[in-house]
C-alpha cells in the first residue's frame, strides 16, 4: 500500500513536538501514609507495596511525566518512603512541602534525567496558612504551594504545585477559602 502524501512529515513533526514537550501532572494520592475512610460504602485498605508500584509505574511509564505534583502525602510515612524510593530508581528528585496541619503535604517531583533544578530555587511560597473571612468562615493549617525553577534544554521556567482547601464542608465557606487562596497565588 502507498503512504498518504505528507504522512512522513506528519510523523516527523509529531516526533519533534514530542521531543520538545514537557509533561506535567498532578496526583492526589488521598492521605498517602494514613488510613482512609470508606467511599460509597466501600472499605479502602492501606496501600500495599503492589499499590505503590502501580502508582510509580503510572507516573514513570504510562504517563512518562517530567513533573508531578503529589498531593496529600504524609512525608514521614512508610508508604511515602517506598513510593519515593521507587520513583528515585527512575531518576526522580523531590522537594517536600512542610506546611500542613494534617500531615497532608504537597511534594514537587521531577525527572532529573529530563530537567534540571536551578540550585536553591525549590521553595514553599509565602502565602497564608490561615484564612478568616466574614460569617465565621475560617480555615487553618492550609498547605503552602511548592515551586522550583527548572531548565530543559535552552528553556527555563517555573513550576508551581498547589493543593487548595478541600471543597468538603458546610455551606459556601470552603469555596470562599479556595477563592481567597487563588487570589494570593496570582498576586
C-alpha positions, 0 to 999 in steps of 0.5 A: 500500500502507498503512504498518504502524501505528507504522512512522513512529515506528519510523523516527523513533526509529531516526533519533534513536538514530542521531543520538545514537550514537557509533561506535567501532572498532578496526583492526589494520592488521598492521605498517602501514609494514613488510613482512609475512610470508606467511599460509597460504602466501600472499605479502602485498605492501606496501600500495599507495596503492589499499590505503590508500584502501580502508582510509580509505574503510572507516573514513570511509564504510562504517563512518562511525566517530567513533573508531578505534583503529589498531593496529600502525602504524609512525608514521614510515612512508610508508604511515602518512603517506598513510593519515593524510593521507587520513583528515585530508581527512575531518576526522580528528585523531590522537594517536600512541602512542610506546611500542613496541619494534617500531615497532608503535604504537597511534594514537587517531583521531577525527572532529573534525567529530563530537567534540571533544578536551578540550585536553591530555587525549590521553595514553599511560597509565602502565602497564608496558612490561615484564612478568616473571612466574614460569617465565621468562615475560617480555615487553618493549617492550609498547605503552602504551594511548592515551586522550583525553577527548572531548565530543559534544554535552552528553556527555563521556567517555573513550576508551581504545585498547589493543593487548595482547601478541600471543597468538603464542608458546610455551606459556601465557606470552603469555596470562599477559602479556595477563592481567597487562596487563588487570589494570593497565588496570582498576586 
